[in-house]
Structures are given as structure tokens and as C-alpha cells.
Amino acid sequence: MERAIRLIVAILLLLFAWIAVGGFRQSIHTFQRPRTPVMRALYSPAIIGLALAACVPLVKLGWRPLPWRPSSRLRQWLSLLGGLVFLAGWVLYVWGRIALGRNFGVSTAIEAPLRANHTLVTSGPYVLVRHPMYLGVIIATWGLVAVFRTWAMLVFAISFLSLPIRARTEERALAARFGPAWEAYAARVPGFVPRMRVR
């Protein structure tokens, strides 16, 4: 069962990457061009290619099992639970991507460029939290840790905990563009943790 779960997760992970890369290409062609030298450098295909190439040996080096050696039965349960957690994060990410539509774009902790006709999306998963895609990524990566149990996955999961920093950059851009509408939305909807409604 463990091998089957890992195979399914790997396929979904590739689809995850394909969706992300597709959104990045769309953002280059449809969003306002980045104005700062840093953003122009980050959007450079050469920089993107070098970053991806650098990740290959790092992942290979880090693809070593964690020192913890669970029993065979516990590994099965960890793989199943991790697969379900990854799937939940994956679904949340895709749901958010669909809800954003053409508003989707690539941002950094430095700048978050918006479309000239950007709209404030408050439907779909954005009813629950302001950053469902980032939340989905965080959830999915910790699912990967449980499934694969390697140093590389643990490092990725920890690194993605910094996504709220990027989220603040995006929120400043949205607040500057939409003003009172954004403030009302931000006051109504939490950033990452959905509110529990008690009847």
C-alpha cells in the first residue's frame, strides 16, 4: 500500500507543479510587467532555469530518510494519513487557483504585481480564508513529509512556513488597489485559519 500511495502522490505532485508553472507563464504574459530591477531579474527565464537546476542536486542530496525508523505497520498508516493530508492541501490549492482565474500571478516577498483589470476575489475558498492556495501548499508539504519521510521534504515543509511573509506583500498591494473593499473583506475573513462558527 505504501508504494501505491507514494506513486499516486508523486503523480499529483507533478500535476501540482504543472498547474503552478502554467500560472507562472500566464502571469508573465498577462500581468503588468514588474517595475523593479529585482522583479525583472526574478522573472528572467535564465534565473528560473538556474534555480530549478540548483534544486536537482539539493533534492538528490536531501533525499535521505529521516533517522526515525517506524515499524512497517506504522509506515502504512503514516503513508495513508500523509496521502490524505497531501490530497486535502492539493484540492485546496487547485480550488483557489480555479477561483482566481486570470487574476492568478506570481509574487515575491518584495513585490506583488497586479493585473491592470485585477478583481478582488472573495468567492470559493476565499470565503473561508484570504490565502487558501498558500494554506493548501503548507498542508500538502507536511503530507509529503509523512508520505516520504526524507530530509528534503522536511526542509521544503519548513521553508513553506514562510509563505505568510509573501502573503503580507500581496495584501499591501490589494489594500492599495481596492481600499475599503479590501479592508472590509480582510476584517471579515481570516488569513490562514478558518473561523469556527458556533451556532
C-alpha positions as YAML, in Angstrom:
chain: A
units: angstrom
residues:
- id: 1
  name: MET
  ca: [0.00, 0.00, 0.00]
- id: 2
  name: GLU
  ca: [2.83, 2.38, 0.83]
- id: 3
  name: ARG
  ca: [4.29, 2.19, -2.69]
- id: 4
  name: ALA
  ca: [0.89, 2.75, -4.28]
- id: 5
  name: ILE
  ca: [0.27, 5.83, -2.12]
- id: 6
  name: ARG
  ca: [3.70, 7.23, -2.97]
- id: 7
  name: LEU
  ca: [3.05, 6.71, -6.68]
- id: 8
  name: ILE
  ca: [-0.33, 8.46, -6.53]
- id: 9
  name: VAL
  ca: [1.14, 11.33, -4.51]
- id: 10
  name: ALA
  ca: [4.04, 11.67, -6.97]
- id: 11
  name: ILE
  ca: [1.60, 11.90, -9.91]
- id: 12
  name: LEU
  ca: [-0.48, 14.54, -8.11]
- id: 13
  name: LEU
  ca: [2.72, 16.40, -7.22]
- id: 14
  name: LEU
  ca: [3.69, 16.56, -10.90]
- id: 15
  name: LEU
  ca: [0.21, 17.87, -11.73]
- id: 16
  name: PHE
  ca: [0.61, 20.37, -8.89]
- id: 17
  name: ALA
  ca: [3.87, 21.61, -10.46]
- id: 18
  name: TRP
  ca: [2.29, 21.73, -13.94]
- id: 19
  name: ILE
  ca: [-0.54, 23.95, -12.65]
- id: 20
  name: ALA
  ca: [1.94, 26.25, -10.88]
- id: 21
  name: VAL
  ca: [4.21, 26.57, -13.93]
- id: 22
  name: GLY
  ca: [1.20, 27.23, -16.16]
- id: 23
  name: GLY
  ca: [0.09, 30.03, -13.87]
- id: 24
  name: PHE
  ca: [3.61, 31.48, -13.87]
- id: 25
  name: ARG
  ca: [3.71, 31.58, -17.68]
- id: 26
  name: GLN
  ca: [0.28, 33.21, -17.73]
- id: 27
  name: SER
  ca: [1.40, 35.86, -15.26]
- id: 28
  name: ILE
  ca: [4.40, 36.79, -17.41]
- id: 29
  name: HIS
  ca: [2.22, 37.41, -20.45]
- id: 30
  name: THR
  ca: [-0.90, 38.93, -18.91]
- id: 31
  name: PHE
  ca: [0.18, 40.85, -15.83]
- id: 32
  name: GLN
  ca: [1.68, 44.27, -15.69]
- id: 33
  name: ARG
  ca: [5.41, 43.98, -16.22]
- id: 34
  name: PRO
  ca: [7.42, 44.10, -12.97]
- id: 35
  name: ARG
  ca: [8.84, 47.54, -12.43]
- id: 36
  name: THR
  ca: [11.72, 46.96, -10.06]
- id: 37
  name: PRO
  ca: [15.11, 45.54, -11.14]
- id: 38
  name: VAL
  ca: [14.72, 42.75, -8.58]
- id: 39
  name: MET
  ca: [11.39, 41.65, -10.02]
- id: 40
  name: ARG
  ca: [12.72, 41.85, -13.58]
- id: 41
  name: ALA
  ca: [15.60, 39.60, -12.55]
- id: 42
  name: LEU
  ca: [13.29, 37.13, -10.82]
- id: 43
  name: TYR
  ca: [11.08, 36.94, -13.91]
- id: 44
  name: SER
  ca: [14.11, 36.19, -16.09]
- id: 45
  name: PRO
  ca: [13.95, 32.69, -17.67]
- id: 46
  name: ALA
  ca: [17.68, 32.32, -17.05]
- id: 47
  name: ILE
  ca: [17.26, 32.87, -13.30]
- id: 48
  name: ILE
  ca: [14.30, 30.50, -13.19]
- id: 49
  name: GLY
  ca: [16.25, 27.84, -15.08]
- id: 50
  name: LEU
  ca: [19.26, 28.18, -12.79]
- id: 51
  name: ALA
  ca: [17.06, 27.94, -9.70]
- id: 52
  name: LEU
  ca: [15.40, 24.76, -10.97]
- id: 53
  name: ALA
  ca: [18.75, 23.27, -11.95]
- id: 54
  name: ALA
  ca: [20.13, 24.03, -8.48]
- id: 55
  name: CYS
  ca: [17.20, 22.25, -6.87]
- id: 56
  name: VAL
  ca: [18.00, 18.92, -8.55]
- id: 57
  name: PRO
  ca: [21.26, 18.13, -6.69]
- id: 58
  name: LEU
  ca: [19.85, 19.58, -3.47]
- id: 59
  name: VAL
  ca: [16.83, 17.30, -3.62]
- id: 60
  name: LYS
  ca: [19.04, 14.34, -4.52]
- id: 61
  name: LEU
  ca: [21.33, 15.13, -1.59]
- id: 62
  name: GLY
  ca: [18.41, 15.58, 0.75]
- id: 63
  name: TRP
  ca: [16.51, 12.52, -0.43]
- id: 64
  name: ARG
  ca: [17.76, 10.55, 2.53]
- id: 65
  name: PRO
  ca: [15.42, 9.03, 5.06]
- id: 66
  name: LEU
  ca: [14.89, 10.73, 8.36]
- id: 67
  name: PRO
  ca: [16.64, 8.98, 11.28]
- id: 68
  name: TRP
  ca: [13.30, 7.84, 12.70]
- id: 69
  name: ARG
  ca: [12.53, 4.21, 11.75]
- id: 70
  name: PRO
  ca: [8.83, 3.46, 12.31]
- id: 71
  name: SER
  ca: [7.52, -0.09, 12.21]
- id: 72
  name: SER
  ca: [6.09, -1.49, 8.98]
- id: 73
  name: ARG
  ca: [2.51, -1.11, 10.24]
- id: 74
  name: LEU
  ca: [3.12, 2.47, 11.36]
- id: 75
  name: ARG
  ca: [4.69, 3.31, 7.98]
- id: 76
  name: GLN
  ca: [1.49, 2.15, 6.29]
- id: 77
  name: TRP
  ca: [-0.61, 4.40, 8.49]
- id: 78
  name: LEU
  ca: [1.74, 7.35, 8.06]
- id: 79
  name: SER
  ca: [1.63, 6.96, 4.29]
- id: 80
  name: LEU
  ca: [-2.17, 6.77, 4.29]
- id: 81
  name: LEU
  ca: [-2.58, 9.74, 6.62]
- id: 82
  name: GLY
  ca: [0.08, 11.75, 4.77]
- id: 83
  name: GLY
  ca: [-1.56, 10.96, 1.44]
- id: 84
  name: LEU
  ca: [-4.92, 12.21, 2.71]
- id: 85
  name: VAL
  ca: [-3.34, 15.37, 4.14]
- id: 86
  name: PHE
  ca: [-1.50, 15.99, 0.86]
- id: 87
  name: LEU
  ca: [-4.72, 15.45, -1.10]
- id: 88
  name: ALA
  ca: [-6.58, 17.94, 1.11]
- id: 89
  name: GLY
  ca: [-3.89, 20.56, 0.53]
- id: 90
  name: TRP
  ca: [-3.78, 19.78, -3.19]
- id: 91
  name: VAL
  ca: [-7.55, 20.18, -3.55]
- id: 92
  name: LEU
  ca: [-7.48, 23.47, -1.62]
- id: 93
  name: TYR
  ca: [-4.69, 24.79, -3.85]
- id: 94
  name: VAL
  ca: [-6.46, 23.82, -7.09]
- id: 95
  name: TRP
  ca: [-9.78, 25.19, -5.81]
- id: 96
  name: GLY
  ca: [-8.12, 28.50, -5.05]
- id: 97
  name: ARG
  ca: [-6.38, 28.54, -8.43]
- id: 98
  name: ILE
  ca: [-9.69, 27.98, -10.23]
- id: 99
  name: ALA
  ca: [-11.41, 30.69, -8.16]
- id: 100
  name: LEU
  ca: [-8.67, 33.22, -9.01]
- id: 101
  name: GLY
  ca: [-8.87, 32.55, -12.74]
- id: 102
  name: ARG
  ca: [-6.94, 35.15, -14.72]
- id: 103
  name: ASN
  ca: [-6.13, 37.05, -11.54]
- id: 104
  name: PHE
  ca: [-3.57, 34.41, -10.62]
- id: 105
  name: GLY
  ca: [0.03, 35.58, -10.74]
- id: 106
  name: VAL
  ca: [3.48, 35.15, -9.27]
- id: 107
  name: SER
  ca: [4.58, 37.32, -6.37]
- id: 108
  name: THR
  ca: [7.58, 37.51, -4.08]
- id: 109
  name: ALA
  ca: [8.21, 38.82, -0.60]
- id: 110
  name: ILE
  ca: [9.34, 42.06, -2.30]
- id: 111
  name: GLU
  ca: [6.54, 42.84, -4.73]
- id: 112
  name: ALA
  ca: [3.15, 41.52, -5.85]
- id: 113
  name: PRO
  ca: [2.25, 42.80, -9.33]
- id: 114
  name: LEU
  ca: [-1.46, 43.02, -10.16]
- id: 115
  name: ARG
  ca: [-3.27, 42.99, -13.47]
- id: 116
  name: ALA
  ca: [-4.49, 46.29, -14.86]
- id: 117
  name: ASN
  ca: [-8.06, 44.93, -14.57]
- id: 118
  name: HIS
  ca: [-7.43, 42.86, -11.44]
- id: 119
  name: THR
  ca: [-10.54, 41.97, -9.44]
- id: 120
  name: LEU
  ca: [-10.92, 41.20, -5.75]
- id: 121
  name: VAL
  ca: [-11.88, 37.53, -5.49]
- id: 122
  name: THR
  ca: [-13.99, 36.71, -2.42]
- id: 123
  name: SER
  ca: [-15.76, 33.55, -3.60]
- id: 124
  name: GLY
  ca: [-14.91, 29.85, -3.48]
- id: 125
  name: PRO
  ca: [-12.29, 29.05, -0.81]
- id: 126
  name: TYR
  ca: [-11.69, 32.79, -0.39]
- id: 127
  name: VAL
  ca: [-14.89, 32.82, 1.65]
- id: 128
  name: LEU
  ca: [-13.08, 30.75, 4.29]
- id: 129
  name: VAL
  ca: [-9.56, 32.23, 4.28]
- id: 130
  name: ARG
  ca: [-7.77, 35.01, 2.40]
- id: 131
  name: HIS
  ca: [-4.89, 32.76, 1.29]
- id: 132
  name: PRO
  ca: [-6.29, 29.30, 0.52]
- id: 133
  name: MET
  ca: [-3.58, 28.48, -2.03]
- id: 134
  name: TYR
  ca: [-0.76, 29.18, 0.40]
- id: 135
  name: LEU
  ca: [-2.59, 27.25, 3.09]
- id: 136
  name: GLY
  ca: [-3.01, 24.37, 0.63]
- id: 137
  name: VAL
  ca: [0.71, 24.35, -0.12]
- id: 138
  name: ILE
  ca: [1.61, 24.30, 3.59]
- id: 139
  name: ILE
  ca: [-0.83, 21.46, 4.28]
- id: 140
  name: ALA
  ca: [0.33, 19.48, 1.23]
- id: 141
  name: THR
  ca: [4.03, 19.71, 2.06]
- id: 142
  name: TRP
  ca: [3.50, 18.32, 5.57]
- id: 143
  name: GLY
  ca: [1.56, 15.50, 3.99]
- id: 144
  name: LEU
  ca: [4.60, 14.84, 1.83]
- id: 145
  name: VAL
  ca: [6.76, 14.64, 4.94]
- id: 146
  name: ALA
  ca: [4.55, 11.86, 6.30]
- id: 147
  name: VAL
  ca: [4.50, 10.00, 2.97]
- id: 148
  name: PHE
  ca: [8.19, 10.15, 2.02]
- id: 149
  name: ARG
  ca: [9.87, 10.89, 5.38]
- id: 150
  name: THR
  ca: [13.04, 12.39, 3.86]
- id: 151
  name: TRP
  ca: [15.19, 15.38, 4.81]
- id: 152
  name: ALA
  ca: [14.31, 17.11, 1.53]
- id: 153
  name: MET
  ca: [10.58, 17.02, 2.24]
- id: 154
  name: LEU
  ca: [11.12, 18.21, 5.80]
- id: 155
  name: VAL
  ca: [13.20, 21.17, 4.59]
- id: 156
  name: PHE
  ca: [10.57, 22.04, 1.96]
- id: 157
  name: ALA
  ca: [7.78, 21.87, 4.53]
- id: 158
  name: ILE
  ca: [9.65, 24.13, 6.96]
- id: 159
  name: SER
  ca: [10.57, 26.60, 4.20]
- id: 160
  name: PHE
  ca: [6.96, 26.95, 3.09]
- id: 161
  name: LEU
  ca: [6.03, 28.14, 6.58]
- id: 162
  name: SER
  ca: [7.43, 31.49, 5.38]
- id: 163
  name: LEU
  ca: [4.56, 31.94, 2.91]
- id: 164
  name: PRO
  ca: [2.70, 34.32, 5.28]
- id: 165
  name: ILE
  ca: [5.54, 36.80, 4.63]
- id: 166
  name: ARG
  ca: [4.74, 36.76, 0.92]
- id: 167
  name: ALA
  ca: [1.05, 36.96, 1.76]
- id: 168
  name: ARG
  ca: [1.61, 40.26, 3.58]
- id: 169
  name: THR
  ca: [3.21, 41.72, 0.45]
- id: 170
  name: GLU
  ca: [0.19, 40.68, -1.61]
- id: 171
  name: GLU
  ca: [-2.17, 42.12, 0.96]
- id: 172
  name: ARG
  ca: [-0.44, 45.51, 0.82]
- id: 173
  name: ALA
  ca: [-0.85, 45.54, -2.97]
- id: 174
  name: LEU
  ca: [-4.52, 44.55, -2.71]
- id: 175
  name: ALA
  ca: [-5.17, 47.14, 0.00]
- id: 176
  name: ALA
  ca: [-3.61, 49.85, -2.15]
- id: 177
  name: ARG
  ca: [-5.72, 48.84, -5.16]
- id: 178
  name: PHE
  ca: [-9.11, 48.10, -3.57]
- id: 179
  name: GLY
  ca: [-9.06, 50.24, -0.41]
- id: 180
  name: PRO
  ca: [-12.29, 49.95, 1.66]
- id: 181
  name: ALA
  ca: [-13.43, 46.82, -0.20]
- id: 182
  name: TRP
  ca: [-10.25, 45.01, 0.80]
- id: 183
  name: GLU
  ca: [-10.40, 46.30, 4.37]
- id: 184
  name: ALA
  ca: [-13.97, 45.03, 4.75]
- id: 185
  name: TYR
  ca: [-13.01, 41.66, 3.30]
- id: 186
  name: ALA
  ca: [-9.89, 41.35, 5.49]
- id: 187
  name: ALA
  ca: [-11.93, 42.21, 8.59]
- id: 188
  name: ARG
  ca: [-14.49, 39.56, 7.70]
- id: 189
  name: VAL
  ca: [-12.25, 36.68, 6.55]
- id: 190
  name: PRO
  ca: [-9.17, 35.35, 8.42]
- id: 191
  name: GLY
  ca: [-5.83, 34.95, 6.66]
- id: 192
  name: PHE
  ca: [-4.98, 31.28, 7.15]
- id: 193
  name: VAL
  ca: [-7.09, 29.67, 9.88]
- id: 194
  name: PRO
  ca: [-10.86, 29.45, 9.18]
- id: 195
  name: ARG
  ca: [-13.08, 30.67, 11.94]
- id: 196
  name: MET
  ca: [-15.13, 28.07, 13.74]
- id: 197
  name: ARG
  ca: [-18.77, 29.12, 13.65]
- id: 198
  name: VAL
  ca: [-20.61, 28.11, 16.78]
- id: 199
  name: ARG
  ca: [-24.36, 28.02, 16.41]
...
